[in-house]
């Protein structure tokens, strides 16, 4: 894949995640989707020309452990 098509794919995934997050009803799903949106935004930002980034986020991966309330 080229950088342009990678960025286009990230943009599609980001918009899709935002739409799903907006319609999520339960708090846990909404929170996880919000984290996904943040990760995708970071990947998109890092993939901009001139940032020297790629698709690696500076954030650690999301935990799969349940959120304590």
C-alpha positions as CSV (number, residue, x, y, z in Angstrom):
1,X,0.0,0.0,0.0
2,X,1.1,3.5,-0.6
3,X,1.2,6.2,2.0
4,X,-1.7,7.9,0.4
5,X,-3.9,4.8,0.4
6,X,-2.8,4.0,4.0
7,X,-3.9,7.5,5.1
8,X,-7.2,7.1,3.2
9,X,-7.8,3.8,5.0
10,X,-7.1,5.4,8.3
11,X,-9.5,8.3,7.6
12,X,-12.2,5.7,6.7
13,X,-11.6,3.8,9.9
14,X,-11.6,7.0,11.9
15,X,-14.9,8.2,10.5
16,X,-16.5,4.7,10.9
17,X,-15.3,4.6,14.6
18,X,-16.7,8.1,15.2
19,X,-20.1,7.1,13.8
20,X,-20.3,3.9,15.9
21,X,-19.1,5.8,19.1
22,X,-21.8,8.4,18.6
23,X,-24.5,5.7,18.6
24,X,-23.1,3.5,21.3
25,X,-25.5,3.2,24.2
26,X,-23.6,1.6,27.0
27,X,-20.7,3.4,28.7
28,X,-18.1,0.7,28.3
29,X,-18.5,0.4,24.6
30,X,-18.6,4.2,24.2
31,X,-15.3,4.5,26.2
32,X,-13.6,1.8,24.2
33,X,-14.7,3.4,20.9
34,X,-13.5,6.8,22.2
35,X,-10.1,5.3,22.8
36,X,-10.1,3.7,19.4
37,X,-10.9,7.1,17.8
38,X,-8.1,8.7,19.8
39,X,-5.7,6.0,18.6
40,X,-6.7,6.4,15.0
41,X,-6.4,10.2,15.2
42,X,-2.9,9.8,16.6
43,X,-1.9,7.3,13.8
44,X,-3.3,9.7,11.2
45,X,-1.4,12.6,12.7
46,X,1.8,10.6,12.8
47,X,1.4,9.5,9.2
48,X,1.4,13.1,7.9
49,X,4.2,13.8,5.6
50,X,7.2,15.4,7.4
51,X,6.3,14.0,10.9
52,X,8.7,11.1,10.5
53,X,6.0,8.9,11.9
54,X,4.5,5.8,10.6
55,X,1.7,3.9,12.1
56,X,3.2,3.5,15.5
57,X,1.5,5.3,18.4
58,X,3.3,6.8,21.3
59,X,0.6,5.5,23.6
60,X,0.7,2.0,25.0
61,X,-1.8,-0.5,23.6
62,X,-5.3,-0.4,25.2
63,X,-5.8,-2.8,28.1
64,X,-8.3,-5.6,27.7
65,X,-8.9,-5.7,31.4
66,X,-12.4,-4.6,32.6
67,X,-12.8,-1.1,33.7
68,X,-13.4,-0.9,37.5
69,X,-16.3,1.3,38.5
